[in-house]
Amino acid sequence: MAVADWIRFQQVYGFGSVRAAKALEKWHLPTLLFHTEERLLRQHGMKEEECRRITEAAKTDVSPILSFCEKNKVRILTPEDDLYPDRLRHIYSPPAVLYVAGNWENIDEILTIAVVGTRRCTEYGSRTARQIAADLAARGVITVSGLAKGIDSCCHDATVQAGGRTIAVQGCGIDVTYPAANHGLKRKILESGGAVISEFPPGAEPNAYHFPIRNRIIAGLSHGTLVVEGEQQSGSLITAGFALTEGRDVFAVPGNVDSAMSQAPNWLIREGAVMARDAGDILAEYDLAEYRTAGPAGAVCRSRCRWRPESGLASRGSPAAPRGKARRPALPPSTAPT
């Protein structure tokens, strides 16, 4: 079963790893990998330890995961699935498995913006994130964030309150809520036509290293990423870094120069990110005339939009660019994705 082999592949290579990307470049499909004799794997240059893990994983019973997902109406998407989002499919290390709960209609056709920032947001950050998320939702844009405290929660809650769709990307199993205080918010997201997704299998507890890995999915799902607040070494810069790596747009909310929580967005603006004072500054980067309203499903792309995966942001140091051609901010070495 193809889905089972993708789950086993993930067990061998982990989450967001370079090794996983290289293995897929060589073998294309996990099924080929797990049905190739060990001696042939070695003939192809595979090391003994990797061969051993593959042999063991091929015998792993993943039926409990499959049963859980079927019982709880959780979709299991892999890169072979038509519902697997195209924007995510083309990032460098797409998740081998994506667990999806909730509404997943028209994901590839809807303008999608990530709204990220610190867990310790100020009143200004909270108010701004809520206003921008609500205004984006009112225009039929899907918002994406990580269900964490602070800016993430503001984004999700404001989108729900505005009657829009929001996607929560978790750094734990889809049946786990972190932080636990957001259990009610998670339920509201699902009840309002949004979605909760994760690449981590059911039952996986949150782990510190899960969240930077998770951030590539937040950026990868989105046409653009908005950084609202964060310190200079904020995890939101990791998300912005992934967005840049994949040629996506980066926006930042300007803040008080004396506020530690405005260091990240102010720095991004200095380096060429689009300054976003409100939702209008974000929407101006996309040709909304090419979108139509699709009721609760949001704004569905009629034919094309100005954003293209290959457009991205221009190189650092270029002169001030007109709207739609933002410059590429460079990230500090400590926050740049590897």
N, C-alpha and C positions, 0 to 999 in steps of 0.2 A: 504493500500500500504506500503510495507516494507520500502522503501526509506523514505517516509514521516514520518514513525514512528521513524526512526533513527534521522531525523532532529528534531523531537519533543523531543526525548531523550536527544539530545545535548542541547536543550533549557532548559530542566529541570536540567541537571547536569553540564552544562558548558563545559569547555575545559581542558583536561588533569587533571581532578580531581580524587582523590582517591575514592570519592563517586561513580563516574561513573564506575570505575573498579570494585568496590564491588557490585554494582547493576547488572552488567553484569555477574559476577561470580554466582550470586544468580538466576537471571532470564534468563540469556543466550541471549534472544532476546527482543528488545524493544516492539515488537508486543504483546508478552505475558504480558508485564507490563501494556501496555495501554488498554488491553482487559480483565483485571482482575478487578472484582468489588472492590470498595474501602474497604468494610468490610473485604474482603479476604486479601487485602494488609495489613490491620492493624493486622489481625490474624497472618501474617508472620512477625510481629514486626516492621512494617514501622510506623514512626512517623506521626502525623497528618499533619504537615506542608509539608512534602514530599508527602503525599497522595494528599493534596490539589494541589500542583504544577503539579503532574501527571494528575489529573483530568482536570485541566485547559488546560494543554498542549495537551491533547487528543482531545480537541475541536479546537485547533489552525489551522487556514488555512495556509498551507505552499505552496499552489499552486503558489503564486507569485515567490517563489524561484525556484520551478520546471519549471515554464514557462520561467523565465530568463535563466536558464541553457540550456534548450532546444533551445531557440532562439539563444543563443550565443555559442552553441556547447561546453558547459562545462559539462564534465562527473561528475556525483555524485557517488562516490564510498563509500561503507560501508563494514564492515568486512564480510558481507555475499556475497560480489561480488568477482568473480574469478579474476578480475583485481586489486583487493586490494593487495598491495605488501605484500608478506609473511614476509619480515624482519620487516615491520611496524606492521603487525598483531600480532607479538609476543612480542612487547614491553609491559611494565606493563600497561600503559594507552593509548592504541591506539586510534587515533581520531575516533569518532563515524561516522563522515562524512568527506570525503575528496573531495574537489572540484578541478577538474583537467582540465586545458586547455593545448592543445598541444599534442605532441607525447608521448604516454605511452606504446609503444611496448617493450616487452622483459625486463621489469624492473627487474623482479626477476632473470634473467639470466645474467645480465651485471654487471661487477665489477664497484662499485659505491663508490666514495670517496668524503667526505665533506671537503671543504676548507673554514675555518672561521678565523675571527680575528677582530681587531679594526676598527672602522670607521675612526679613525685618523691615518692612516698608514703612515709610513715614505716612502721615496723613495726606500729604501732597501726592505721594506715589500711589496710594490707595485710591484717592479720588480721581486722579488722572487715568489710571489703569481702568477703573470702572467706567469712566465716561467714554474713553476710546473704544473699549470692548463693546459697550452698549450701542454706540453709534455705528461701529462696524457691523454688528448683528442686525441693526435696523436696515442696513443696506444689503442684507443677504449674504454677508461674508461669514464663513466658518472661522471661529477662533480656536487656537490650539495652545495648550499649556500643560503643566506637569502635576496638577492637583496638590501642589505643596502649599504650605502656609504663605501668607503674604500676597505678592503680586499674582501668583498662579490662581489662588482662590478668588481674588478680586475679579480676574478675567473670567473665570468660569461662572461665578455667581452673577456678574453683571450681564453676561450673555444670556443666561437662563432667564433672568428677570426681564430682559428685553424681548424674550420670545424667540431667541436665535438658537443656532446649533453650535455646540462647542465640543471639542475632543480633548479628553484627559489622557495623557500618556504616562503610565505608571512605571515606577522603578521597582516594582514587585509583581507578584502574581496577580492576575486579574480578579481573583477572589479575595485578595488582601487589600485593605484600605490603609494608606499611610499618607498623612497622619490619621490616626483613628478618628480624630475630631471631624474629619471631612467625610465621614460615612454618609451623613445626610446630604451633603453637597453632591457626592457621587450618585446617590439615588436620584436627586433632582436632575442631574445631567442626563441620565438614562430616560427618565420619565418625560423629559422635555424634547426628546428627539435627538439628543446628542449621542456620543459614544465614549466608551472607556476602552483603552487598548493597552497591550503590553507584549513585549517579546519574551518575557519571563514566564515560565510555566506555572500553572495553578499551584498555589501553596508556597511559592517562592517568597521569602521574607525580604523586606527592604535591606539593602546593604549599601554602604557608602560608595562603593565603586560602581553600583548600578546606575547612579544618577547621571554622571558624566556620559556614560554609554547611552542612557535613555535620551539625552539631549540631542543626539544626532537624528533621532526619529522625529522629535519635535520640529527641528529645522528642516528635515528631509520631507516632511509632509506638507510644508508650507511654501507658498510663493515668496513670502517675506517674513522676517523676524523683527519684532519690536522689543527693544530693551527699555524698560521703564525706569528701574532703579537698580543699583548694585554698586558695591565697593569695587576698587580697582582689580581685585582678584576674584570677582564674583563669578559664580558658575554660569551666569547669564552670558558672560563673554565666551564661554566654551560653546554655548548654543550659537552665538553670533559667529564664532569661528567656523562651526560646521556649515552654517548658512553660506558663508563666504566661499568655503571650500567647494560647495556644490553649485556655486554661481547664483545664489539666491539674493534677494534684496535685504538690506539691513537698515532698520530705522532705530532712532533713539530719541527719548524724551529729554529735552534740556532741563537742567535743574540748578539749584542754588550751588554756586561754586564753593560755598563753605560746608555743604552737606556731604558727608562721607558716602551716603547712598546715591549721590549723583555723579560720583567719580567715573563709573563705567560708562553711562550714557554720554556724559559730557566729553569724555575721551574719544568715544566712537564718533561723535559729531566732528570733533577736531580732525579726526583722521579720514573723514569723508562720508560717514553714514548720513542718511537723509534725516534731517531734524523733523521730528513729528510732534508738533504742538497739539494736534488733535487728529481725529480720524481723517479729516479732509486732506491733511498732508500725506497720509498713506494712500488714500484712494486716488489722489492725483497722479500717482505713479502707474496706475492701471487704466486701461481704456474701458471704463464702465459702460460706454455705449454699446460694447460688444456683449454685454450681459443682459439676461432677461430674468425677471422674477419668477420663481417656481414655488410660491407659497412657502410653507414651513420648511421645504427642502433648501431654501436659500436662493442665491443668484446662480443660475446655471449658465455656463458659457455658451453663447449662441454659435459662435464660429471660431473666434480667436480672441486673444487679449494681447496687450502690448508686451507683457512679460514673456520671455523665452528662456529656457534653461541655459542656452549658450550666451545670453546677454550678460548676466551677472553684473558686477561692478567693475569699473575701469581700474587701472593700476594706481597705486598710491603715488601721490605727488603730481597728478594731472591737475590742470586748472579747474576751477569751480565748474561743475558740470550742470547743464540744464536739467530740469525735472525729467525723470525717467532714465537718466544716465548718471546715476550716483557714482562717486568715486569709491574705491575699495579701501576701507580702513584696515590697517595692519594690526594684528593682535600682539600683546606682550608675549614673549616666549613661554612664560609659565602658564598661559591660558590657551595658547594655540593648540588645536586638536592635532593628534598624531595619527 
